[in-house]
């Protein structure tokens, strides 16, 4: 029998050895240019396609571009693609699909040589990675310090006007940092349409994507995959103008406190979203909020919003980049400025409601939570945080929402939940007031979370539940009224 292709014997002969040397020389020259050129040369040598695929980033390089999906699928399920030659390379997978006329030995030689050159390029990049990571962290710190002009000049001028910030936390941050670095392939090339800064500071991973008004979602997809694979929690804020980088930075941290294993990346605007505020009559709502917040500057409002979203002063301090003592002092000053006790749970819920109110120019005068229209002007004088104006929460729409949220709770669960919320989600003092063990209270709270289908670890969710309990209260929800049956046990009604 005869064959028109090259036999294995010929491939190992002088001509085959010379052919392999020529292939290695071509791959080496391509490797000195870029990884993309190396993959393109490998595809040319096997007369087929070549893809370098990363578990997080997907296809890193692909020749031709249309083969990217095939390469990713082949790397994910190698047994289903026996015709492909695969090699691990620099933390990724090289996939080659040779033409039928190319000898298997030649395809293996090209794959092995290409993978080795990718490893060399990866080691060289790893040697420089430490310095590059430190540079990225420095640029992030400069943005947070307000030196936006210096950063944009370093990155190539005025094309970068907005920023989207991600803040990630978890146990496996060092590994996640390296994986994300390799997946993002960050570059500080001047005049790029988008630049991703990736750095670790204060025990968390910070990603700042600089762009011109909007991003294409690539970094968000990478952060989502990374969070799932390395069990991280992330908050996202932006796009915002570069001058508002500190605001985006703190908002991302506040959003991260609402993340859960079921929802690992939480946008800041989702944390601010409320199921209650759209039900409120617009005119009295915005009027009351404007009166309450009149003594506060935008910086004051942002500090209070971050504090209320994170749920504690230490967390707010970490999000804002301040010391816990500074945050405590500023909140005390704001409490005096507002003339209200900000340690009261009802006052906090009302304050969050005021901070969420739409701007006066954004409201629709015809919209009302009760569907009747705007209410008449409220009584003269400054509004108070301790109480809400008539017609705000006592509408039929709000009552329906509140009953849908907390209706059906057993009496002992309702009393325990209300007490726990008054103590700002601190189990020990709430259990002491209820005269039950902390473990008992923790079990009740788990049942409340299941019944409400809400994340009780989210401070903004707790504020809305507190308002819903007030709107549906028929008694005092007093711990003294907790049903009991001897000792410290409770009695089901």
Secondary structure, 3 states (H helix, E strand, C coil): CCCCCCCHHHHHCHHHHHHHHHHHHHHHHHHCCCHHHHHHHHHHHCCCEEEEEECCCEEEEEECHHHHHHHHHHHHCHHHCCCCEEEEECCEEEEEECCCCCCHHHHHHHHHHHHHHHHHHHHHHHHHHHHHHHHHHHHHHHHHCCCHHHHHHHHCCCCCCEEEEEEEECCCHHHHHHHHHHHHCCCCCCCCCCEEEEEEECCEEEEEEEECCCCCCHHHHHHHHHHHHHCCEEEEEEEEEHHHHHHHHHHHHHHHCCCECCECEEEHHHHHCCCCHHHCCHHHHHHHHHHHHCCCCHHHHHHHHHHHHHCCHHHHHHHHCCCHHHHHHHHHHHHHHHCCCCCCHHHHHHHHHHHCCCCHHHCCCCCCCCCCCCCCCCCCCCCCCCCCCCCCCCCHHHHHHHHHHHCCCCHHHHHHHHHHHHCCCCHHHHHHHHCCCHHHHHHHHHHHHHHHCCCCCCHHHHHHHHHHHHHCCCCCCCHHHCCCCCCCCCCCC
